[in-house]
Amino acid sequence: MPASVAPGATITIKNSDSQAHTVTSKEGGFDVKVDPQGTATMKAPTKPGSYKFVCSFHANMTGTLVVK
């Protein structure tokens, strides 16, 4: 079972790679760029559910944010 976050929680995203990445919702609602070796923060959606996301620079990098 994937990890989950509370509705509206602040999420810190860490990029340990040498390239920039994004956490971009496929349904809209969040789009965060994370610079190489950097961190970024975002707020989780306030409505519980599963939110699929992709890196807009690397379409093979996908995941799901679970809010509950």
Secondary structure, 3 states (H helix, E strand, C coil): CCCEECCCCEEEEECCCCCCEEEEECCCCCEEEECCCCEEEEECCCCCEEEEEECCCCCCCEEEEEEC
